[in-house]
Amino acid sequence: MALGVYGGALPAAALVIAIVCVAAILLAAVGAAQWLVLRRHVPRAELWIPANAAAWLLGLPLTFVGMSFVDEGDPAAFLLVAGVVSGLGMALVVAAVTGLALVRLLRPAADAR
């Protein structure tokens, strides 16, 4: 949130670098927290971190795209439908990517090839 408040004071290149760094930390943090539990139960659980980050990188843009169709003067029902559809799209993509990753992680090592 600090980038939203103070980002305008930074040069454009520094702002881009800061955004990329913060995004990478946030994407890794969610998967790393889940890895702390998975590592006790799943071999190669460290692969969950990039899989989870990839899932969110693919899913999150759907909410931004979906909500970009909403204008300030649109009826509340349109806002609701756009929010629900884009949120479900995001959830579907994240669930599909993380589900596929988990299925691959749960395969025995000999079958993983």
KOLPAKE-890833 format. One line per field, with one value per residue (C-alpha): residue number from 0; residue in one letter; y, x, z. Coordinates in steps of 0.02 Angstrom, whole numbers. Example, Ala and Ser with C-alpha at 12.3 -4.5 7.8 and 13.67 -1.06 7.14 Angstrom:
<pts>
n <- 0, 1
res <- a, s
Y <- -225, -53
X <- 615, 684
Z <- 390, 357
</pts>
This chain:
<pts>
n <- 0, 1, 2, 3, 4, 5, 6, 7, 8, 9, 10, 11, 12, 13, 14, 15, 16, 17, 18, 19, 20, 21, 22, 23, 24, 25, 26, 27, 28, 29, 30, 31, 32, 33, 34, 35, 36, 37, 38, 39, 40, 41, 42, 43, 44, 45, 46, 47, 48, 49, 50, 51, 52, 53, 54, 55, 56, 57, 58, 59, 60, 61, 62, 63, 64, 65, 66, 67, 68, 69, 70, 71, 72, 73, 74, 75, 76, 77, 78, 79, 80, 81, 82, 83, 84, 85, 86, 87, 88, 89, 90, 91, 92, 93, 94, 95, 96, 97, 98, 99, 100, 101, 102, 103, 104, 105, 106, 107, 108, 109, 110, 111, 112
res <- m, a, l, g, v, y, g, g, a, l, p, a, a, a, l, v, i, a, i, v, c, v, a, a, i, l, l, a, a, v, g, a, a, q, w, l, v, l, r, r, h, v, p, r, a, e, l, w, i, p, a, n, a, a, a, w, l, l, g, l, p, l, t, f, v, g, m, s, f, v, d, e, g, d, p, a, a, f, l, l, v, a, g, v, v, s, g, l, g, m, a, l, v, v, a, a, v, t, g, l, a, l, v, r, l, l, r, p, a, a, d, a, r
Y <- 0, 114, 111, 182, 324, 361, 284, 447, 521, 385, 390, 277, 146, 136, 119, -25, -112, -87, -154, -309, -342, -321, -429, -568, -564, -571, -711, -814, -781, -869, -1025, -1024, -1021, -1169, -1257, -1254, -1376, -1473, -1513, -1631, -1731, -1713, -1750, -1608, -1488, -1342, -1349, -1289, -1113, -1075, -1171, -1066, -905, -955, -993, -821, -736, -817, -795, -619, -529, -600, -494, -337, -374, -416, -262, -150, -166, -78, 110, 230, 253, 69, -7, -98, -261, -248, -217, -369, -482, -421, -448, -621, -680, -612, -680, -852, -847, -807, -945, -1070, -1032, -1034, -1196, -1279, -1232, -1273, -1432, -1491, -1448, -1543, -1696, -1694, -1672, -1818, -1938, -2057, -1995, -2136, -2083, -1898, -1910
X <- 0, 148, 179, 6, 40, 223, 245, 211, 369, 478, 552, 458, 597, 610, 422, 418, 560, 472, 307, 391, 484, 328, 225, 357, 361, 172, 156, 291, 224, 58, 138, 277, 152, 61, 227, 261, 117, 137, 321, 274, 158, 212, 381, 447, 327, 442, 371, 207, 276, 303, 145, 42, 122, 87, -94, -120, -26, -145, -303, -292, -294, -467, -539, -458, -517, -693, -710, -639, -807, -895, -918, -962, -1139, -1180, -1322, -1276, -1340, -1212, -1074, -1131, -1136, -966, -891, -963, -917, -739, -716, -778, -662, -515, -564, -581, -409, -323, -412, -368, -184, -158, -261, -155, 3, -58, -103, 72, 151, 53, 112, 249, 420, 437, 272, 314, 417
Z <- 0, 26, -161, -188, -67, -105, -277, -367, -290, -368, -542, -662, -671, -482, -467, -591, -500, -333, -400, -473, -309, -202, -320, -317, -126, -113, -240, -154, 21, -5, -80, 50, 192, 116, 84, 271, 293, 129, 159, 300, 188, 7, -73, -182, -94, -135, -312, -239, -218, -404, -452, -333, -395, -575, -534, -459, -600, -723, -620, -550, -718, -750, -611, -680, -857, -801, -694, -831, -919, -775, -786, -648, -711, -738, -637, -477, -551, -692, -564, -466, -619, -680, -508, -487, -662, -655, -478, -530, -681, -569, -447, -588, -659, -489, -441, -607, -601, -417, -435, -580, -482, -330, -433, -507, -335, -263, -399, -343, -398, -528, -611, -611, -770
</pts>
